[in-house]
Amino acid sequence: MAESEHPQRGKGKKWMLGIGLDSDGHKRITKGPNFHLVGGSEETHEVMTEKAIKINEKLKSKGKTLDEVSREEFDDIAHSVGLHNPGNNDPSNN
């Protein structure tokens, strides 16, 4: 099908996905306006939720949404709430 037949395709809404890899036997799913968090122990899921909320608070304080920030600006915000980029080769992240 031609791209013009599906105008909703293309650049979609940006959102965050958090996946907790540890487990205590419970299935956890938390959805927000721009994030989905799945899995993890109670502690892990709580930390993921807290960080997603903090990122959204920082975005709101800047008057922006995920769709409006650059990758670099998002990385700065994520770092400020305690996340680090595993693809970053900076030895201080190890």
C-alpha positions as a LaTeX table, in Angstrom:
\begin{tabular}{lrrr}
\hline
Residue & $x$ (\AA) & $y$ (\AA) & $z$ (\AA) \\
\hline
Met1 & 0.00 & 0.00 & 0.00 \\
Ala2 & 1.15 & 3.50 & $-0.70$ \\
Glu3 & 2.25 & 5.59 & 2.24 \\
Ser4 & $-0.40$ & 8.22 & 1.47 \\
Glu5 & $-3.13$ & 5.65 & 2.12 \\
His6 & $-2.13$ & 5.59 & 5.81 \\
Pro7 & $-1.57$ & 9.16 & 6.94 \\
Gln8 & $-1.31$ & 8.05 & 10.59 \\
Arg9 & 1.89 & 6.14 & 9.77 \\
Gly10 & 5.23 & 7.80 & 9.82 \\
Lys11 & 6.43 & 9.62 & 12.87 \\
Gly12 & 4.48 & 8.23 & 15.78 \\
Lys13 & 4.08 & 9.48 & 19.28 \\
Lys14 & 7.19 & 8.91 & 21.37 \\
Trp15 & 6.88 & 6.87 & 24.55 \\
Met16 & 9.11 & 5.15 & 27.08 \\
Leu17 & 9.22 & 1.40 & 27.64 \\
Gly18 & 10.58 & $-0.04$ & 30.87 \\
Ile19 & 11.19 & $-3.75$ & 31.22 \\
Gly20 & 12.09 & $-5.24$ & 34.60 \\
Leu21 & 14.05 & $-8.44$ & 34.14 \\
Asp22 & 13.95 & $-9.67$ & 37.73 \\
Ser23 & 10.81 & $-11.27$ & 39.12 \\
Asp24 & 9.19 & $-12.28$ & 42.36 \\
Gly25 & 6.41 & $-14.25$ & 40.69 \\
His26 & 3.98 & $-11.36$ & 40.23 \\
Lys27 & 3.09 & $-9.83$ & 36.88 \\
Arg28 & 3.25 & $-6.04$ & 36.94 \\
Ile29 & 2.13 & $-3.61$ & 34.25 \\
Thr30 & 1.95 & 0.14 & 34.69 \\
Lys31 & 0.80 & 2.47 & 31.92 \\
Gly32 & 1.07 & 6.22 & 31.80 \\
Pro33 & 0.30 & 8.80 & 29.15 \\
Asn34 & 3.69 & 8.26 & 27.49 \\
Phe35 & 5.12 & 5.13 & 29.11 \\
His36 & 4.53 & 1.42 & 29.62 \\
Leu37 & 6.37 & $-0.47$ & 32.34 \\
Val38 & 6.29 & $-4.26$ & 32.52 \\
Gly39 & 7.79 & $-6.88$ & 34.76 \\
Gly40 & 10.27 & $-6.62$ & 37.56 \\
Ser41 & 10.11 & $-7.34$ & 41.23 \\
Glu42 & 8.07 & $-5.00$ & 43.41 \\
Glu43 & 11.17 & $-2.91$ & 44.12 \\
Thr44 & 12.32 & $-2.77$ & 40.48 \\
His45 & 8.87 & $-1.85$ & 39.21 \\
Glu46 & 8.56 & 0.87 & 41.85 \\
Val47 & 11.92 & 2.36 & 40.80 \\
Met48 & 10.95 & 2.28 & 37.11 \\
Thr49 & 7.65 & 3.99 & 37.89 \\
Glu50 & 9.35 & 6.65 & 39.99 \\
Lys51 & 11.88 & 7.43 & 37.25 \\
Ala52 & 9.20 & 7.62 & 34.53 \\
Ile53 & 7.19 & 10.03 & 36.68 \\
Lys54 & 10.29 & 12.15 & 37.42 \\
Ile55 & 11.14 & 12.33 & 33.71 \\
Asn56 & 7.60 & 13.52 & 32.99 \\
Glu57 & 7.83 & 16.12 & 35.79 \\
Lys58 & 11.09 & 17.46 & 34.32 \\
Leu59 & 9.56 & 17.57 & 30.84 \\
Lys60 & 6.55 & 19.43 & 32.20 \\
Ser61 & 8.77 & 21.94 & 34.01 \\
Lys62 & 10.45 & 22.64 & 30.65 \\
Gly63 & 7.05 & 22.97 & 28.97 \\
Lys64 & 7.85 & 20.08 & 26.63 \\
Thr65 & 6.69 & 16.58 & 25.77 \\
Leu66 & 8.70 & 13.53 & 24.71 \\
Asp67 & 7.81 & 14.42 & 21.13 \\
Glu68 & 9.44 & 17.82 & 21.50 \\
Val69 & 12.83 & 16.99 & 23.04 \\
Ser70 & 15.92 & 15.90 & 21.18 \\
Arg71 & 17.57 & 12.61 & 22.01 \\
Glu72 & 20.42 & 14.51 & 23.69 \\
Glu73 & 18.00 & 16.51 & 25.84 \\
Phe74 & 16.14 & 13.32 & 26.79 \\
Asp75 & 19.44 & 11.64 & 27.71 \\
Asp76 & 20.30 & 14.62 & 29.94 \\
Ile77 & 16.91 & 14.44 & 31.67 \\
Ala78 & 17.16 & 10.66 & 32.09 \\
His79 & 20.66 & 11.00 & 33.53 \\
Ser80 & 19.42 & 13.65 & 35.97 \\
Val81 & 16.90 & 11.17 & 37.44 \\
Gly82 & 19.52 & 8.45 & 37.83 \\
Leu83 & 19.38 & 6.58 & 34.52 \\
His84 & 22.42 & 6.05 & 32.35 \\
Asn85 & 22.85 & 5.19 & 28.71 \\
Pro86 & 24.29 & 1.66 & 28.42 \\
Gly87 & 25.49 & 2.52 & 24.90 \\
Asn88 & 27.62 & 5.35 & 26.25 \\
Asn89 & 31.28 & 4.32 & 26.41 \\
Asp90 & 32.04 & 6.76 & 29.22 \\
Pro91 & 33.95 & 4.73 & 31.87 \\
Ser92 & 32.24 & 6.68 & 34.68 \\
Asn93 & 29.02 & 4.79 & 33.80 \\
Asn94 & 30.56 & 1.44 & 34.74 \\
\hline
\end{tabular}
